[in-house]
Structures are given as structure tokens and as C-alpha cells.
Amino acid sequence: MASLNVYSVLVVLLLTCGAVMATNENDQIIKENNCETKMGFPCVLEAFTSIFETGSISNKCCGELFVLGEVCRSALVKRTLENPLFKYVSPATIIAQSIQTWNNCLTLIDSPSPSA
């Protein structure tokens, strides 16, 4: 019985350390790439709504999302998911929506604009 308790404690410690390491890794990526300074606040809100709720993202904000870059987008989404406010949100769904927003922006940016 005692070995089961020791095993349980080790599993909890490993899981906790893994979560802390993931948080530190995302924070390090965000800091090293200056991710929090690459988008204006209105576009941050638009991207957040597109990823975490139901909404669209404008061409302008897609441009800012590309300046932000895929590495920053991914790290910021993962760090947001670590916030206790989002504990009831499915990480797989949010990551899929984040990728979908990125791909929608690729389509918007790659499509030729109508000439005036």
C-alpha cells in the first residue's frame, strides 16, 4: 500500500513538473520573440474572438497575425489555455480553431485583391 502512495506522489510530481515546464517554455518563446508587442490591441481582440469564440478576422488583422508569426501565435494560445479561466475549454478544439484562423488568413492574404 505504501508503494502505491509513493507511486501516486511521483506521478503527480511528474505531471506538475511537466505543466510548469510547458508554461516556462511558452513564456520563454513569447519573451525571446517579443510576441506581446507585435499586434495592436484591436487585432488581438479580433484574433482572440476568432480563436476562442465565434468570429471572423479582417484582412488588416490577418496581416498583423502574420507579422506575429506562427511560433508566437501557437505559444500565446497555449499560454492562454493554461489560464484557469479556460479550464473548461477543450485545448484540442482551441488549437484546431487557432490553426483554422491561421489558414483562413493565408487564404485572405494569398487571394488577389480586386483592382479599383
Secondary structure, DSSP 8 states (H G I E B T S, - for coil): -HHHHHHHHHHHHHHHHHHHHHHHHHHHHHHHTTGGGSS-HHHHHHHHHHHHSS----HHHHHHHHHH-HHHHHHHHHHHHTSGGGTTS-HHHHHHHHHHHHHHHHHHHHS-----
